[in-house]
Amino acid sequence: AATDRQDAYLAADEIAAAEAHDALAGECARAVAQGVTSYAKLQERFEELASQVEAAFEAAAEEPKVASREACIRFNSQPLVPKAEVASEVADKVNASTFAGKASSAPQVMRRVMTRALDEQLSARKELVYVGEDVQHGGYYRITDGLHSKHGWRVADFPPDETSLLGVAIGYSQAGLLPIVEIPYAKYLDCGGDMFFEAVIMNWLSAGQRPSGMIIRLQGFDKGVFGGNFHTHNSLHLPPGLDVVAFSNGADYARGLRNAVAQAAAGRVVMLVDSTDLLNRRHLFEKDDAWMTPYPVDPADCMAFDEVRAHGEGDRLLIVSYGNGVPTSLRAQRILQEEHAVSGVVVVDAPYLSDVPGELAELIPRFSAVLFADVCKMGQHPQAGQIVRLQERGLLPAKWRSIAATPTYNPLGSTLTFLNETDIIQGALAVLR
């Protein structure tokens, strides 16, 4: 497209000269000269296209006009598929597939459970494709180990270009495939920002007629010492129409992936955010293997966006977190009990970040105080939006507080800037005063 202000840069005769050398007119003349077509056929085609355009505008003019904010919001994304339908569909597809991992297993680290969950879905849905950088060889964090040898071209390497990756995912979706696109590090999503927002807004732009259902796997997120801020980025985009989920453990990831794939198959765009520090975590306290989980073998066992997981008993203080913030909050919970004599603290793992999970909304009014512990940088933390929605609905108690990671960038070789146990303990003691 040319500038909207050509007259500010070009004289009138220069603009006229450019119009006289129209590129399309020149190509038409060349086609006629070479006998490919005739001016009569070109004129006929021009009039045909003109009538199509006029008809489209006339049809659009007759459509109902947007009369409310709710009407706009309705087209942000495709409707959610109810959990019962997801569970039935997933169970039917997995049971009818050749998935070999139906037997129970010993507890495993999150990374291995994730691999098995992806294998299950690739086996169950032949339209599912997985694209990313080096994913044929396991990807940057070995999540796709062995999947290419089993599923062939449906697990495919692409060049290190996030714009192309997300553009391909849009194309695959429009062609009837169901893409999972792996972004190797969370910060790299910015490199494909335009295509990312195009994928999310497609449903709204087309009034729900042309959604781009897909899953974006965002990894290289939050706490770590490798690569500095570009490999430990802890800020998230949450545009309208995007479902953002950050699980804290392998079992919930597998249950949640079943739901996420079903929602994406229905046309929604779902972004799964993986905390690097959790992928190979075994222990919560000392050498207890508490963060290893068995694989949830029942394919009907799904985790909907509205679900949360509570740890502890009481009604004095609720600590709300997600991803790597959950084990951090659980360690803080123990210190509060043992060193500060603060009992009745419950930690709730609320992985869905794009709205207030239904179970969280039900849980909060039972507590005297609430502390939101967000692993993202202050000012770019998704729980801020949840707090606004909870406040609008009158669900927050008189005592509540929000803490988040330091509003700066993460230095190489240090975890200084990430949310830690001390932050949570100090926040808890402050809100309980």
Buried (B, 14 or more C-beta within 10 A) or exposed (E): EEEEEEEEEBEEEEBEEEEEEEEEEEEBEEBBEEEEEEEEEBEEEEEEEEEEEEEEEEEEEEEEEEEEEEEEEBBBBBEBBEBEEBBBBBBEBBEEBEBEBEEEEEBBBBBBBBBBBBBBBBBBBEEBBBBBBBBBEBBBBBBBBEBBEEBEEBBBBBEEBBEBBBBBBBEBBEEEBBBBBBBBBBBBBBBBEEBBBBBBBBBBEEEBEEBBBBBBBBBBBBBBBEBBBBBBBBBBBBBEBBBBBBBBBBBBBBBBBBBBBBBBBBBBBBBBBBBBBBBEBBEBEEEEEBBBBBBBBEBBBBBBBBBBBBBBEBEBBBBBBBBBBBBBBBBBBBBBBEEEEBEBBBBBBBBBBBBBBBBBBEBBBEBBBBBBBBBBBBEBBBBBBBBEEBEEEEBBBEBBBBBBBBEEBBEEEEBEBBBBBEBBBEBBBEBBE
